Amino acid sequence: MSSGLVSISLFSILIVSCGAYSWPSPRVAENPSPYKLLEQYDFPVGLLPQGATGYDLNPTTGEFSAYLNGTCTFTLAESFYLKYESTVSGRISKDLLRELRGVSFVAIKRRLRIVEVRKEGEVLVFSVGPSSADFPAEDFAVSPKCGCGFICNVAEETEIDHHRRRGIYQNWMDLYLSSSW
């Protein structure tokens, strides 16, 4: 056998064996969940409802988009509810969510876009334009469930839950009334 033929045969064997070998693909770092992202910026996870599927973040500018598996609406009390679009976006930094899009508070058939949430100690301040309302951050320790919100089984609601829900209702009512003028 000539040396040229041997070289071609060895080269062919090498190509075939390399094709059969599965080279490891480079590892792509996965984003933590959208809820973990909130915690990294010192926010409670309950600012996003259950069902958040992912997010995009520009760490330099803080621009983000969080994705839900559809729109999400739940009642806070009687004629008051929160509505999340399937994409919630804005800018995030430590203790501040601003330029928000995709989250609104609806009161008595009037929609108010929540434009900012800032954390001041253990209080969350929700802004709808020039008006704002304060809520204890602990009220958002768990993510609300689409359709029923923070308390899905009223039969299991404790007295503390009941008072907390009434307090939340009053804060949203105050926000609605202060934005009406």
N, C-alpha and C positions, 0 to 999 in steps of 0.2 A: 504494500500500500504506500502510495507516495505521501510525503509529509504534508503537502497541500490538502490532500483528501482527509488526512487525519486531523488537521487543524479545523477544516470545515465540519467534520463529524463531532469533534469536541465542542466547537462553537455551537452547533445545533443542540447538543445535549445540554450545554449550559443555558441556552435560551429556553428550552423546554422546561428544565428544572426550575428556572427563575419564574417562569409563568405559573408553575404549579405552586410555588411558595406564596403564601399570603403575607405581604408586607404589612406591618402594623400601620394603621392610619394615625396621623397626628392627633393627639388628644385636644379636643376643644373644651375649654372650661365652660361649664354650664352656669347660667345665671342662677342665683338663688331664687326662691319663689318671690312673687311680688310682695308677699307679707313680710318676708325677711328683709326686703329692700326698705319697707316702711320702718322696720325696727332699726335698721342701720342708720336711719336719719332721725331716730328718737321719736317715732310716731307709733301709736298702738295699731295693731293689725286690723281692728274693727273699722278703720276708715275705708276699707275695701270689703265688699260683701263676699260671701263664699262663692267660689266658682271662678276666681281669677286664674287665668291660664298661663300668663307670662307677661313680660314687659320688655321694652327697649329703653336704654338709658345712655345719654351722652354724659359721661362723668365730668367733663370739662365745663359744660354749660348748665348741667342739671336738668336739661330737657328730658322728659320721659313720656312714655305711653304705656299704660297698663291695659291688658286685654282681659275681658270677661267672656264667658261662653254665651253671651247674649245680653240683651238689656235686662235690667234688674230694678224692680220697684217693690217697695214695702211701705206699709202704713206705720206712721209714728203714733198717730192718734186721730180718730175720727176723720176729718177732712185734710189731714196733713200727711204727706208722704215724701220719701226720698226716691229719686230716680237716677240710676246710673245707666249711661249709654254703654254699648259694648266696648268702646274705647274711652278711657279716661286719660287725659293728658295735661301737661303743664310743666312747671319747673319745681324741682325739689332741692332743698338744702336742709341742713340741720335745723329742725324745729320750724320749718317754713315750707308750705306748699302754696305756690302762687300761679297766676295765669291759668287757673284750672278751667278745663273744658270737659264736658261730659258728665257733670254731676249737678243735679238741681234739687231744690226743695220746692215742693208744690203745696200751696196752701189755698184752700177755698178756690180752686180752679185758677190760681195765679201762680205761674212758674217764676221762681227766683233762682238765678244761676249762682251757685257757690263759686266764688272766684278765688278765695284764699282760705287756708287753714293754717293757723300758727299755734305753736305750743308755747305756753308761758307757764313754766313750772309744771304743775299737775293739771293744768286747764288747757282745753282746746278752744280757740277763738275762731268761729266760722264767720266769714264775711260774705255778704251779698251786696256788693257795691259799697256804699257808705255805711250801711248798717251791719252790725255784728252781734253775735250771741256767744256766751261762754258756756262750756259744758265740761264736767269733770272728765279727764282723760280716761279714768277707770270705766266710764260708761262705754268705751270703745275697746275694751280689753279683748273681746271676742268679735269675730266677723258676723255681721247680720246675715240672715238667710233670705234669699229672694222670696217674695211673697208674704213672709210673716215677720221679718225683721229680727230684732234682738230677743224677743220672747215669743217663741212659736207655740208653746203649749200653755195657754192661759190657765188651765186647770192646775198646772204645777208652779204657777207664779207665786213666789213668796211675797210676804208683806213688804220686804225690802225692795224686791223687783217692782212691786206696784207703786211704791213711793218714788223710786227712781224713774219709772216710766212717766209718772205725773210730773216730775221735775223736768224731764226731757221735753214733754209736751209743752209745759209752761215756757221753757226757754225758746222753743221753736215759735210759739205763739208771740212771744215778745219780739222775736226777730221779724216775724211777719208784720206785726203792728208798727214797728219802728221803720220798716221799709215802705210802708204804705203812704207816707207823707212826702 
